Amino acid sequence: MSNSSNTVVGLLAGTAIGATLGVLFAPYKGSETRQKIAEEAAHAKDKLVENASEISEKVAATFENKKETLDEKIETVVSDVSHKTEDVITSLEKKLQELKEKNKKLQKSA
């Protein structure tokens, strides 16, 4: 036999011996092992759903807080702009009055 076929035979024999020893020395019957695996999988799924729900609630709360903060900032900006608009209008009215007075003087001198 060649080296590669000896290797393949060795791997197959090792696998068979390992599987046999695993079955012989397993602490539980196969049905019990499958039951435990199913229970653990269900428990892990429940825990994952619970964690996802908690994360979802935290994210929603964070977005709500950010939205409230943004709404407050927008309200402040609108208020500031409103005050600035009044200042600009007052300034423009003064300039308009000055221009009207200059126009009257120009009309009198013409």
Long-range contacts (C-beta under 8 A, 24 or more apart in sequence): none
